[in-house]
Amino acid sequence: KTMSFKGPFKRVPMPDAVKEATGIDFLAIKTDEEARAAAKAAGFAVEKDWTWGECLAFIFEEKVEATLIQPSHVTHFPKDISPFAKEVPGEPRLVERFETYCNAWELGNAFSELNDPEEQRRRMVEQLEQAHARGEKEKQLDEEFLDAIDQGMPPAGGLGIGVDRLIMLLTNAPSIRDVILFPARRNKAD
C-alpha cells in the first residue's frame, strides 16, 4: 500500500481506534472486570488481573497497530500504562500521550509530564502494589524522583523518535539491521 505524507496526518484517540476496529466502546466500560469481560467476549485472551487500560492497550496492539499504514497520531492513552503522563481533562482514565505510526511502525512517542507530586506518588505506589501482587518483590518506590518533583517541576513534555525506523521508512530498508550504524555483533557460533 502506498503511503501519503500529505498533511494533516490522521489523529485518533486510542479508545476510538479500538471501537472502530472491534466495536468495543471502552469509554462506556466502567470497571476492570467489565473491560476483561468485553475483551474475552470479543475473543481476546486477557489476564485475570488486567486493568481497564491494560485491556484497551492490548486490544489496540493486537487489532489496530498493524492497520496504521498511513501516517497517524494515536492520542489519549490509558493512564494504567502511562503513569508519568498528565491526565486528559475530563477523562481521568486517559492521559495526554500520543504515538505516531506509519507503515504499522511506531515512529514516535510523546506525552505531557505529570508534575503534581501528590498524584505522582499515588500512581507510583499503586503501580508498585500491582507489581508486588504479581510477585515482583524487587521493585521499590523511587523516593529520589518523588523528592525531586516535590521541589517543583514546571510544565514539561517529552518526545522520543525512532530514528532507526524513520530511516528504514525513508530508505525503504527491509530490516532495521540495514540502517543501524553499529549493529550488535554476532556470536562466534553464528
N, C-alpha and C positions, 0 to 999 in steps of 0.2 A: 504494500500500500504506500502511496506517495504521501509524504509529509508536506504540510504547508506552514511556513513560518510567517505568513501574513497575519498581522495582529488584528484585533486583540486576541490573545490566547483565551481559550475556554477557562472559566472559573466555576468550580462546583464544590459545594460543601460535601465532606465525606458522607454524612448521612443521606444526602440527596442522591449521590452517586450509587450508594448501596441500594437505596429504594428503587432507583431506575433499573438497576441490574437484576434485582431479586424480588422486588415487591415488598420487602420488609421495611416498615417505617419505624426506624429506631427512635425517632423523636416522639413517637406515640407510645413507645415502650417505657415503662416507669421503673422497673426493678431489674436487678441482675438475673433473677430467676426467670422473669418473662423474656429477657434477652436470650438466655440459654435455650429456653423452650422454643422460641421463634426460630433460632438458628437450627436446632435439631429438627424441627418440623420441615425446614427447607432443605434438609439433607446434609447439614454441616456437622462435622464431628468436633464438638467443643468440649473443653474440660469442665468438670463439675464445679470448679471454684472460680471460673472466669467471670469477670465483671461485665457490665453493660458495654463499657468501652473496649474491653479486650475482644468481646464478640464482634462488635462493629468493625474494629480494625482487622480482625482475622478474615471476616467475610469480604471486606474491601480488598485485602491482599489476594484472596482466592478467586474472586469474581470480577473485580474491576481493574486492577493494575494492568493486566495483560491487554486490556481493551484501550488503554490510553496511548494510542499511536500518535495522534495529533498533539502538538504542544498544549498542555493543560496544567492549570494550577488547582490542586485539590486543597481546600481550606477546611477549617473547623474540625480539628482532630479531637478525639476523646481525651479528656483530662487524665483518665486512667493510664494512658501510655505516654503522656507528655507532662510530667509533674513539675517541670521548671517553667512552663508557659502560663501566661495570663489567661484568665477565663474570658470567654466571649460574653459581653454584656447581655444579660437577659437569658443566657443559657449556661448554667453553671456546670454542666457535664462536658462542655466543649471548650477548647482553648484557641487562642489566636496563633495558629500554626498553619503553615502551608508547605506542600511539597510540589515541585514542578516535575512533570513527566513528559517524555517524548519517546516514541518508539517503544513504549512499555517499560522504559527505564526511568528510575528516579534520578533526576539531574541536580536537584537542589532541595534543601530542607531549611526552613526558617521559622522563627517564632519570636513573639514579644516576650521578653524575660519577665518572669514573676519577680516583683521587687517588694512584696509585702512580707516582712519577716515572720509574722504570726501564721499567715496562710502557708508559707513555705515550710515552716516547721510542722504544721498539721499534716500536710501532704507527705512529707518525708517520713514522719512517724507512721502514718497509715501504710506507706509503701514498705517500710521496714517490718511492720507487723505481718503484712501479707507474705513477705519473703521468709520470715521466721516460721509462719504457718506452713509454708512449702518445704520446710526443713533446711533452709539456707541460713543456718545459725551464725555463720561467719560475718554476715553483713552488719555494719554498725552505722549509727547516725553520724553524719559529718558535722560535728559541732563547730569546727573552724569555719566552714562555709556558712553555717547559720549565724555565727557571730559576725562574720563579715557583712552579711546582708543586714543584720540588725544595726550596724553602724550607719546605714543609709546607702541606698543604691538608687541612682537616678533611672528614669525610664530607659530601657535598652532593648536591643534585639540582636539576634544572631542569624547568620546565613552561612550554610555550608554548600559548596558547589562541587559536584562530582566531576572534576576536570577531566579525569581519565575517560569517563563515559561521554562527556561532551566532545572530547577529541575523537573518540570512536565514532560518534554520530557525524562529525564534520568530515572525517576521512573515510567513512564507510568501512571501517575496520571490522572484520568478523569476530575478533577476540580482543578482550581487554589486554591480553599479553602483548598484542601487537602495538599498543600505544604507551605502555609503561616504560619509562626510560630505563629503569634498573629493576627488571622483574626478579622475583626470588630465584635463587639458584636452585637447580635440581640436585637431588641426592645423587651420589655416585652410582647407586643401584639403578637409577632411572636411566 
